[in-house]
Amino acid sequence: MERTEMRGIGIDRDMARGIAKLVILSQIKKSRTYPYALLRCIKGHPFLGRFVSKSDVYNITTALEKDGYIKGNARVSGGKLQKIYTITPDGAEVVKNKDRIIRRTISDFKKLIKEEFDE
């Protein structure tokens, strides 16, 4: 793999993590769920599955909970402790506005590329 291709993978992975946040919020809004189920959803996605790891899903859910977008409740299932996530009103608002958020992010990204790379 060429060096420039390796840099592109890093950018793709960072972008995938950002998109994964919205996918995770959307999944939790549909139904309360736990991290392993979210991981299965992410791994089944053709783009996200290539770049988002198990630890990424756990880190994303931890950050979303810390930021108040989801709430985790611990329960014991099959002798194992599981954290079940539900959406908060702030998280539901993000999901409601996801299209606007994505369009704004893409627009900002295009402007940045034009400013930084166009000569």
Order of alpha helices (4+ residues) and beta strands (2+ residues): alpha-alpha-alpha-alpha-beta-beta-alpha-alpha
